[in-house]
Amino acid sequence: MTLTTLLIIILILILIGAVPAWPHSRAWGYGPSGIVGIILVVLLVLLLMGRI
């Protein structure tokens, strides 16, 4: 398993966890999805630079 595949799997799990569909996460607001967005931007920049 390559690093890229591992990062994609982790990112998908984080995206699923950031969805405010469960009662314990409804009050979190935009925090988790904002963090996921920052991670996506960083991974996209690394991918475009050829680091991943």
Secondary structure by P-SEA (a helix, b strand, c coil): ccaaaaaaaaaaaaaaaacccccccccccaaaaaaaaaaaaaaaaaaaaccc
